[in-house]
Amino acid sequence: MDDSEKDRTQQLRVGRLTKAHGLKGAIKLELFTDDPGRRFVPGAVFTLQVPTGSAWHGKTIELVELRWYNQHAVGFFKDVVDRSAAETLAKAILWIDADVAEQSDEEDAWYDHQLVGLAVMRDGVRIGTIGRLEHMPAQDLLIVKTPTGDVMIPFVKAIVPTVDVKNGLVTITPPPGLLEELPEDAADGAAAGAVPETDSEGDSEPDTAASAHTTDEP
């Protein structure tokens, strides 16, 4: 790929491998696209985002087949032949190369470059601008530049209800304490009335697709 082609393409995040499924190398998928029939076709090649210590670091992976089991997407990939191999890919994020000029007709779908620089509004007041996005295994984070420093905002519908790329605005409704420290008495009262957390059995994955802006995210 020459420099001109690189200028026209960027990486888009389209899915995350969650956990092994069965004994033949299949892996459950969390999809970040409303069009898996176009993104997840046999022969599609994905760049892997994994920890630097992973044997898969710096590698790509090729899809052999996408199947559906009980409404859950399950992928079969080249050279992933058994459950042990599949388990080494748990939590890996899948990226593809896409043309930056490509426009998505999917609801709540934006590319990184469309969001960077947008004004961030809270209760009608501008508090800063989006500096960048951080794509984490559990959820995306908006890094907002404010006069007092960078603030991390979870990129979920409950906290970021409105993204208006055309007018350059993002509206946030953060919970108390996300942008400023709570008064000591309020914090103490919350701690006193908090319900202790309890462990629950099961191996379900966090369903970020249900709460986040999930379609073809870069």
C-alpha positions in Angstrom: 0.0 0.0 0.0 1.5 3.4 -1.1 1.2 6.6 0.9 -1.8 7.8 -1.1 -3.7 4.7 -0.3 -2.8 4.9 3.4 -4.2 8.5 3.4 -7.5 7.2 2.2 -7.9 4.3 4.6 -8.1 3.9 8.4 -8.7 1.1 10.8 -12.3 0.5 11.9 -13.2 -1.7 14.9 -15.9 -4.2 13.9 -15.9 -6.8 16.6 -14.5 -8.4 19.7 -13.8 -12.1 20.4 -15.3 -13.0 23.7 -14.6 -16.6 24.6 -14.2 -20.1 23.1 -17.3 -22.0 21.9 -17.1 -25.7 21.8 -14.0 -27.9 21.1 -13.3 -27.1 17.4 -11.8 -23.6 17.7 -15.0 -21.6 17.4 -15.1 -18.3 19.2 -18.1 -16.2 20.3 -18.2 -12.7 18.8 -19.5 -9.4 20.0 -20.3 -7.4 16.9 -19.7 -3.7 16.5 -21.5 -3.5 13.2 -25.1 -3.6 12.0 -24.0 -5.3 8.8 -22.1 -8.5 9.6 -23.1 -9.9 6.3 -20.8 -7.4 4.7 -18.0 -7.3 7.2 -17.8 -10.9 8.3 -17.6 -12.9 5.1 -15.4 -16.0 4.5 -11.9 -14.8 3.7 -12.2 -11.5 5.5 -9.0 -10.6 7.2 -8.9 -8.7 10.5 -6.1 -7.0 12.4 -5.9 -8.2 16.0 -5.7 -5.8 19.0 -4.2 -8.0 21.8 -1.7 -7.4 24.6 1.9 -7.1 23.6 2.7 -10.3 25.4 0.2 -12.3 23.4 1.4 -14.7 20.7 -1.1 -13.1 18.4 0.4 -9.6 18.8 1.0 -7.9 15.4 -0.8 -10.6 13.5 -4.0 -10.8 11.4 -6.7 -13.5 11.4 -8.8 -14.8 8.6 -12.5 -15.7 8.9 -13.5 -19.1 7.6 -17.2 -18.9 8.6 -19.6 -17.0 10.7 -22.5 -18.9 12.3 -25.3 -18.1 14.7 -26.2 -20.1 17.8 -29.1 -18.9 19.9 -28.8 -15.4 18.3 -25.1 -15.2 19.3 -22.5 -14.8 16.5 -19.7 -17.5 16.5 -16.7 -17.3 14.3 -14.4 -20.0 12.8 -11.0 -18.8 11.9 -8.1 -20.1 9.9 -5.4 -21.8 12.0 -7.6 -21.8 15.1 -8.3 -25.5 15.2 -9.2 -26.3 18.8 -10.5 -24.8 22.1 -7.0 -24.2 23.5 -6.1 -22.0 20.5 -9.5 -20.2 20.7 -8.9 -19.4 24.4 -5.7 -17.5 23.5 -7.8 -15.1 21.5 -10.3 -14.2 24.2 -10.9 -10.4 24.5 -9.1 -9.7 21.2 -10.5 -6.8 19.2 -11.0 -7.1 15.4 -10.1 -4.2 13.1 -10.4 -3.8 9.3 -9.1 -1.3 6.8 -11.8 1.0 5.4 -11.9 3.9 3.0 -12.2 7.2 5.0 -14.6 8.5 2.4 -17.0 5.6 3.1 -20.2 6.9 4.6 -22.2 4.6 6.9 -25.9 4.6 6.8 -26.1 2.8 10.1 -27.6 4.5 13.1 -25.2 5.7 15.8 -22.1 4.9 13.7 -19.2 7.2 13.6 -15.5 7.0 12.7 -12.8 8.3 15.1 -11.9 11.2 12.8 -15.5 12.4 12.8 -15.6 12.7 16.6 -12.2 14.2 17.3 -12.5 18.0 17.8 -16.3 18.0 18.5 -17.5 20.3 21.3 -18.7 18.6 24.4 -21.8 20.1 26.0 -23.3 19.6 29.4 -26.5 21.3 30.4 -26.0 23.7 27.5 -22.5 24.7 28.6 -19.4 23.8 26.6 -17.0 21.9 28.9 -14.3 21.0 26.3 -13.6 19.1 23.1 -13.0 15.5 22.2 -9.3 14.9 21.9 -9.3 11.2 21.0 -11.1 7.9 21.6 -9.7 5.0 23.6 -11.0 1.6 22.5 -10.9 -0.7 25.5 -12.0 -4.3 25.7 -15.1 -3.5 27.9 -16.2 -0.2 26.3 -14.9 2.9 24.4 -13.9 6.0 26.2 -14.1 9.6 25.0 -11.0 11.6 26.1 -12.3 15.1 26.6 -9.9 18.0 26.8 -11.1 20.5 29.5 -9.5 23.6 31.0 -8.6 21.5 34.0 -7.2 18.5 32.1 -8.3 15.4 30.2 -11.4 13.6 31.4 -12.4 10.1 30.4 -16.1 9.7 29.5 -17.6 6.2 28.9 -19.0 6.2 25.4 -22.3 4.7 26.2 -25.8 5.9 25.4 -26.7 6.6 29.0 -23.9 9.1 29.3 -23.5 10.3 25.7 -27.1 10.5 24.5 -26.5 12.8 21.5 -23.8 13.0 18.9 -24.4 15.7 16.2 -21.5 15.4 13.8 -23.1 17.9 11.4 -23.2 20.7 14.0 -20.0 19.6 15.7 -21.6 18.9 19.1 -21.7 16.0 21.6 -24.1 16.1 24.5 -23.2 14.3 27.7 -25.2 13.6 30.9 -22.5 12.4 33.3 -23.4 10.9 36.7 -22.4 12.9 39.8 -18.7 12.6 40.5 -17.6 11.8 36.9 -16.5 15.4 36.1 -16.0 16.7 39.6 -15.5 15.4 43.1 -18.5 14.8 45.3 -18.8 16.8 48.6 -17.4 14.8 51.4 -20.8 14.5 53.2 -22.5 13.3 50.0 -19.7 10.8 49.4 -19.9 9.5 53.0 -23.6 9.2 52.8 -23.4 7.3 49.6 -20.9 4.9 51.1 -23.0 4.4 54.2 -26.1 3.6 52.2 -24.3 1.5 49.5 -25.4 -2.1 49.1 -22.5 -4.5 49.3 -21.6 -6.2 46.0 -22.1 -9.9 45.8 -20.4 -12.3 43.5 -22.5 -14.1 41.0 -21.8 -17.3 39.2 -21.6 -17.5 35.4 -19.3 -16.6 32.6 -21.4 -14.1 30.7 -19.5 -11.3 28.9 -20.3 -7.6 29.4 -22.9 -6.6 26.8 -21.4 -3.4 25.6 -23.2 -3.8 22.3 -26.5 -3.1 24.0 -25.4 0.1 25.7 -22.7 1.6 23.6 -22.6 3.2 20.2 -21.7 -0.1 18.5 -21.7 0.1 14.8 -18.5 0.0 12.8 -16.6 2.0 15.3 -13.0 2.9 14.5 
